[in-house]
Amino acid sequence: MATLPSYSEALAAAVKIAKKVSAVETTPLARAEGKILAEDILADRDLPPYNRSQMDGYAVLASEVKNGVSMRVVGQVPAGTTFDGEHEPNTCIAIATGAPVPDCFDAVVQHELTDNGSDVVVFHCGGLKQGKSIHPKGVDAKAGDVLVAKHTKLAPQHIGIAASVCTHTIKVLSKPKVIVITSGDEVIEPDETPLPHQIRNSNNPMLASVFTSMGCDVVQKHHVLDDPEATNEIIASALDGRCDLVVTIGGISAGKRDFIPSSFANSGVELVVKGAKVQPGKPIMVGKHECAVVLGLPGNPVSALVCSCVFGWPIVRSLQGIPAALPWQEAPLVHEVKPNPNRLCIRPCQLVNGKITVPSWQGSGDLVHTASTHGLVQLPSSENALHEGDIVSYLPFPWF
């Protein structure tokens, strides 16, 4: 039997066949959340564009403020207005949060440190520093600075930033089209009542959600029974040019009723990955058809979840024209973990206070243990346990 490739070797072969299919398109800002930004969002002016008051209070010269001193209030600046007067000794202006601080003043004293007078105000503070309670002009960004980098998955804060620089439409990458196909005689629809030997189809909605979170458009979802003719038909239909990626779940092991590999071959799929030295996900398959990339995931739900992230996500990024490298980061383990002595183990985990906790599991059929997890951790193959404080690689799930 041929030696299985490592995860990195298998991944390199997989992303090599995934070519960019996404185009740049313009979408209204209101419909941009979750899409992939196609170009940098730049500041159209300094941010903030003026010295901004951080408090409701009084704009003053800091050097004039002493405990018990009184000042004449010579103007008011609500948000959205300006003050055109000049500073006179021992005077101040009332100012609202967010309003521009006139250049002739260099600090703001909040109402709570005064008697809150209207014509004359008494200050109950001293030792004031220049710049107190002022958000300085341009401290957040200068005109022309990159505020949100291209290839960012747009979240609500990015939408707000785009709106702040006079953007009502935004350029994003079009979504790769995906078809998700589950398989198995034992699988029924989620709304059906299972017999003792049946299970509900959790993989189909889960994987559709996973690929949607990566910026894909799941155009169809199917389930096929363990039947060679039906499997041939559904695979051939999915590869008719309607999509860029076909994802199958289950039916790829060496069992007598695993018909996905033969159906791939019958449809002209050239496999570039036929298994990898990883746990879970050893039987992973990746192939190229003239119309689409094909990703064959194992049927156990944790295997499907893990492999969709560590193989599917780089493939999707390549289809989008984004560098395939995933945002792995390093973090220490909270507790001892036993790795697999023969394969790289990739486990769902929690990241809390910058440290990794790997919950106990009952194998790759145990989807329940993933409920409170935030991402995946790599546990290098070893005969020896990994200990508390050991540094491991962590990947947040693509929906975080």
QUISULGI-V270880 format. One record per backbone hydrogen bond with DSSP energy under -1.0 kcal/mol. CO is the residue of the C=O (numbers start at 1). NH is the residue of the N-H. If there is no record, write none. Layout:
BEGIN
CO/NH + CO/NH
END
This chain:
BEGIN
5/277 + 6/10 + 7/11 + 8/12 + 9/13 + 10/14 + 11/15 + 12/16 + 23/174 + 25/172 + 27/170 + 28/31 + 29/32 + 32/35 + 35/154 + 36/173 + 37/151 + 41/147 + 41/148 + 43/144 + 47/140 + 47/141 + 48/138 + 51/101 + 52/135 + 53/98 + 56/111 + 57/95 + 58/109 + 59/93 + 60/106 + 60/107 + 61/64 + 62/65 + 66/69 + 69/123 + 71/121 + 72/92 + 75/94 + 77/96 + 78/81 + 88/91 + 90/72 + 92/74 + 93/59 + 94/77 + 95/57 + 96/99 + 99/53 + 102/105 + 106/131 + 107/60 + 109/58 + 110/113 + 111/114 + 113/124 + 119/73 + 121/71 + 122/115 + 123/68 + 129/132 + 131/134 + 132/108 + 133/54 + 135/52 + 136/139 + 141/47 + 142/145 + 145/43 + 148/41 + 149/152 + 152/37 + 154/34 + 155/159 + 156/160 + 157/161 + 158/162 + 159/163 + 160/164 + 162/165 + 162/167 + 163/166 + 168/29 + 170/27 + 171/38 + 172/25 + 176/217 + 177/244 + 177/245 + 178/219 + 178/220 + 179/247 + 180/222 + 181/249 + 182/224 + 186/199 + 188/201 + 189/192 + 195/198 + 199/188 + 200/202 + 202/206 + 203/207 + 204/208 + 205/209 + 206/210 + 207/211 + 208/212 + 209/213 + 211/216 + 212/215 + 217/178 + 217/219 + 220/180 + 222/182 + 224/184 + 225/227 + 227/231 + 228/232 + 229/233 + 230/234 + 231/235 + 232/236 + 233/237 + 234/238 + 235/239 + 237/240 + 244/293 + 245/179 + 246/295 + 247/181 + 248/297 + 249/183 + 251/260 + 255/258 + 259/263 + 260/264 + 261/265 + 262/266 + 263/267 + 264/269 + 265/268 + 270/288 + 273/286 + 276/278 + 277/344 + 279/346 + 281/284 + 282/276 + 284/275 + 285/296 + 286/272 + 286/273 + 287/294 + 288/270 + 292/289 + 293/246 + 294/287 + 295/248 + 296/285 + 297/250 + 300/304 + 301/305 + 302/306 + 303/307 + 304/308 + 305/309 + 306/310 + 307/311 + 307/312 + 311/315 + 312/316 + 313/317 + 314/318 + 315/319 + 316/320 + 317/322 + 319/21 + 319/22 + 326/328 + 329/394 + 331/392 + 332/356 + 333/389 + 337/386 + 340/382 + 344/279 + 345/379 + 347/377 + 349/374 + 349/375 + 350/357 + 352/355 + 355/352 + 356/334 + 357/350 + 363/366 + 364/302 + 365/367 + 367/370 + 368/371 + 370/373 + 374/397 + 375/349 + 376/395 + 377/347 + 379/345 + 386/337 + 387/390 + 390/333 + 392/331 + 393/378 + 394/329 + 395/376 + 397/400
END
